[in-house]
Amino acid sequence: MSVLEWGPVSRIRRNHALEHATLQVLSARRPTLRMGGYSDAQGFWLLGQAELDEVATAAQQALQRLEGGEAALAVHPNCGTNYVAAGLMAGSFAWLSMVGARSFRSKLERFPMVVSLVTLALMLAQPVGPFLQARVTTAAAPLGMQIASVTRQMRGETPVFRVLTRG
């Protein structure tokens, strides 16, 4: 068994997929809706201006669609995985371009190369984030997961939703 299939990791990956799918269902209904999320082994959190019933309905519909094989819902364009992949690649390319540069002048002379390599890294990273989401940070198959509860609380002016799962 791989570490990605191990109990808590598997649950986080499946919850992450359901979080993304829920956000995709919500944004299809309300294109101007701005929400963010965070997944853990018990479920996921959503932050943003929405109503409890629409989040609960979207989460249930998202789960049904994932169960129906709509794996693409598990990959979200604004997932942090995309940003981490791009940042890691851009930072690595920038670091590599400065290897051996000792003086400030030498570093300054390499600046155009740094910008070019970082730009290249960001272009190359575009497919890497979604690839990592699909194969590492999410698991689109719910494997019998169920939604246990959906609650809403306020953190200052921001509604925060907690979706708990089981299975």
C-alpha positions as CSV (number, residue, x, y, z in Angstrom):
1,M,0.0,0.0,0.0
2,S,1.3,3.5,-0.9
3,V,1.4,6.3,1.6
4,L,-1.3,8.0,-0.5
5,E,-3.7,5.2,0.3
6,W,-2.9,5.1,4.1
7,G,-6.0,6.0,6.3
8,P,-5.5,9.7,7.3
9,V,-3.8,10.6,4.0
10,S,-6.5,8.9,1.9
11,R,-9.2,10.8,3.9
12,I,-7.5,14.1,3.4
13,R,-7.1,13.5,-0.3
14,R,-10.8,12.5,-0.7
15,N,-11.9,15.4,1.4
16,H,-9.7,17.7,-0.7
17,A,-11.4,16.4,-3.8
18,L,-14.8,16.9,-2.3
19,E,-13.8,20.5,-1.3
20,H,-12.8,21.3,-4.9
21,A,-15.9,19.6,-6.3
22,T,-18.1,21.6,-3.9
23,L,-16.4,24.9,-4.9
24,Q,-16.8,24.0,-8.6
25,V,-20.6,23.3,-8.1
26,L,-21.0,26.5,-6.2
27,S,-19.2,28.6,-8.7
28,A,-21.2,27.1,-11.6
29,R,-24.3,28.3,-9.8
30,R,-22.9,31.7,-8.7
31,P,-19.9,32.7,-11.0
32,T,-19.1,35.8,-9.0
33,L,-18.9,33.8,-5.7
34,R,-15.4,34.1,-4.0
35,M,-14.6,31.3,-1.6
36,G,-11.6,29.5,-0.3
37,G,-11.2,26.2,1.4
38,Y,-9.0,23.9,3.5
39,S,-9.2,20.1,3.9
40,D,-8.3,17.8,6.7
41,A,-8.9,14.2,7.7
42,Q,-12.4,15.0,9.2
43,G,-13.7,17.0,6.3
44,F,-13.1,20.5,5.0
45,W,-13.6,24.2,5.7
46,L,-15.0,26.8,3.3
47,L,-14.8,30.6,3.8
48,G,-17.0,33.0,1.9
49,Q,-20.3,34.7,1.5
50,A,-22.8,31.9,1.0
51,E,-25.8,30.4,2.6
52,L,-25.8,27.2,4.6
53,D,-28.4,25.5,2.5
54,E,-26.5,26.2,-0.8
55,V,-23.2,24.9,0.6
56,A,-24.9,21.8,1.9
57,T,-26.7,21.2,-1.4
58,A,-23.6,21.8,-3.4
59,A,-21.5,19.5,-1.2
60,Q,-24.1,16.7,-1.6
61,Q,-24.3,17.2,-5.4
62,A,-20.5,17.3,-5.6
63,L,-20.3,14.0,-3.8
64,Q,-22.8,12.4,-6.1
65,R,-21.0,13.7,-9.2
66,L,-17.7,12.4,-7.9
67,E,-19.3,9.0,-7.2
68,G,-20.6,9.2,-10.8
69,G,-17.1,9.4,-12.1
70,E,-16.6,13.2,-12.7
71,A,-13.0,13.1,-11.6
72,A,-12.3,16.5,-13.2
73,L,-14.3,18.2,-10.4
74,A,-11.4,17.2,-8.0
75,V,-8.9,19.5,-9.8
76,H,-9.4,23.2,-9.1
77,P,-7.7,26.0,-11.0
78,N,-7.1,28.0,-7.8
79,C,-5.8,25.2,-5.6
80,G,-2.7,26.0,-3.5
81,T,-1.0,22.9,-5.1
82,N,-0.8,25.0,-8.4
83,Y,0.9,27.9,-6.6
84,V,3.3,25.7,-4.6
85,A,4.3,23.9,-7.8
86,A,4.9,27.2,-9.6
87,G,6.7,28.7,-6.6
88,L,9.0,25.7,-6.2
89,M,9.9,25.6,-9.8
90,A,10.4,29.3,-10.1
91,G,12.5,29.5,-6.9
92,S,14.6,26.5,-8.0
93,F,15.3,28.0,-11.4
94,A,16.2,31.4,-9.8
95,W,18.5,29.7,-7.3
96,L,20.2,27.6,-10.1
97,S,20.8,30.7,-12.2
98,M,22.6,32.3,-9.3
99,V,24.9,29.4,-8.5
100,G,28.5,30.6,-8.5
101,A,27.6,34.3,-8.5
102,R,29.6,35.9,-5.7
103,S,29.6,39.6,-6.1
104,F,26.6,41.9,-6.3
105,R,27.8,42.9,-9.8
106,S,27.9,39.3,-10.9
107,K,24.4,38.7,-9.6
108,L,23.1,41.9,-11.2
109,E,24.6,40.8,-14.6
110,R,22.6,37.5,-14.3
111,F,19.3,39.2,-13.5
112,P,18.0,39.0,-17.1
113,M,18.8,35.3,-17.1
114,V,17.0,34.9,-13.8
115,V,13.9,36.6,-15.1
116,S,13.9,34.5,-18.3
117,L,14.4,31.2,-16.3
118,V,11.7,32.1,-13.8
119,T,9.3,33.0,-16.6
120,L,10.1,29.6,-18.2
121,A,9.6,27.8,-14.9
122,L,6.2,29.5,-14.5
123,M,5.2,28.4,-18.0
124,L,6.4,24.8,-17.4
125,A,4.6,24.7,-14.1
126,Q,1.2,25.3,-15.6
127,P,0.4,21.6,-16.2
128,V,2.4,20.4,-13.1
129,G,0.0,21.8,-10.5
130,P,-3.1,20.1,-12.0
131,F,-1.1,16.9,-12.5
132,L,-0.1,16.9,-8.8
133,Q,-3.7,17.6,-7.8
134,A,-5.1,14.7,-9.9
135,R,-2.5,12.2,-8.7
136,V,-1.2,13.3,-5.3
137,T,-3.2,15.9,-3.4
138,T,-6.7,14.8,-4.2
139,A,-8.4,11.4,-4.7
140,A,-11.5,11.8,-6.8
141,A,-13.0,8.4,-5.9
142,P,-15.1,8.9,-2.7
143,L,-14.9,5.2,-1.7
144,G,-18.1,5.3,0.2
145,M,-17.5,8.6,1.9
146,Q,-20.6,10.4,3.2
147,I,-21.3,13.9,4.4
148,A,-22.0,13.7,8.1
149,S,-22.9,17.4,8.7
150,V,-22.6,20.9,7.3
151,T,-22.5,23.8,9.8
152,R,-22.0,27.6,9.5
153,Q,-20.3,30.0,11.9
154,M,-19.1,33.6,11.7
155,R,-15.5,34.6,12.1
156,G,-15.8,38.3,12.3
157,E,-17.6,39.3,9.1
158,T,-16.8,36.1,7.3
159,P,-19.0,33.1,7.2
160,V,-17.1,29.8,7.8
161,F,-18.6,26.5,6.8
162,R,-17.5,23.2,8.2
163,V,-18.3,20.1,6.2
164,L,-17.7,16.9,8.2
165,T,-17.4,13.5,6.4
166,R,-17.3,9.9,7.4
167,G,-16.2,6.7,5.6
